[in-house]
């Protein structure tokens, strides 16, 4: 065997330890940041804690001079498109950020052990198109077109990644509907008669399953009662929603990272710094170090570490504040009127508004909570997918569907096409299958199963 050498041209990005620390700080939630700063105060004598000030909106340093440093971060689109040979890994995607409250982040962390950076980028895009339960929020063909344009790939490659997510770590995630979710989980069950019958039930006889009509199922499947019961029992072991929730402790308390309130006709936001210590470099220690004789390299290393920490926290706080301000301004109708008023909003739109990359916006909003007069919820909730051919978001339409069903007469429930017609009168034109998809996501049965006799309705 003859060894040969050949030149190879490639593009790469070198992430310094300081930038990796800044990325990690960007992802920390309020409790995680508090722990990080208290540990830094204990181990670094050149840091000291500032006394709290009355103005909650003030940020320790002026971070606007530093925000350009985020431009040094590798962009997934750069690493995956236009490269000249070689496989490149976005190390920033693999920075540990603790146990996130966002199941999407936990899933991506699990996938990062085996998937490369390009695959992770496409998987993250699919997860951004899912609702809180793991179902896609828009029709599949629409998402194929959107993804091909956004990620610069063909629809076939995009669908391959979706199928890997669908049948991967959390089977059913990124499913079009409940049927696809259940069938993805079912595919992982041991082969046998029960699985075969269960697959046929999910494919062709969901109405009989919903009606609990085992006799009719037996006739339709050509199977005996015991086999049908085994198949139904197998289906009942599957999860109705594919997205796992974070393991919760009875002592867990949600600490909001930012607070939003309305005053003088405007919406304002501020960081929640009540429990987070504000740190700075000790001025007298810094002066003493500049005049110290002998070898002080260790202390200078601590000084550099302190400077990077203070700078990173300042950048993190400024990015979070500016991102939240844009989110609140764009979603003020939702904050004032409720779920039906939530507007379509994407990561790219917010990134363009603050002059940063989409990956930065994704990191700064993941696992962060905002306290508002409407309640405390995750910042990710303020993003919503635009419904094809409409000026409203899918989340708003889902809320409209829920309201119409909640208000319907119990003895005369609204069919899906009737709901679509009522929405059209409000200027929201959606297909009947879209209404059915949202109804399924809300775990609401079809109209025929919601009907109650007039006598029972009056009695109730």
Secondary structure by P-SEA (a helix, b strand, c coil): cbbbbbbbbbbbbbbcaaaaaaaaaaaccaaaaaaaaaaaaaccccccccccccccccccccccccccccccccccccccccccbbbbbcccccccccccccaaaaaaaaacccccaaaaaaaaaaaaaccccccccccaaaaaaaaaaaacccaaaaaaaaaaaaaccccccccccaaaaaaaaaaaccccaaaaaaaaaacccaaaaaaccaaaaaaaacccaaaaaaaaaaaaaccccccccccccccbbbbbcbbbbbcccbbbbbcccccbbbbbccaaaaaaaaaccccaaaaaaaaaaaaaaaaaaaaaaaaaaaaaaaaaaaacccccccccccccccaaaaaaaacccaaaaaaaaccbbbbcccbbbbccccbbbbcccccccaaaaaaaaaaaaaaccccccccaaaaaaaaaaacccccaaaaaaaaaaacccccccccccaaaaaac
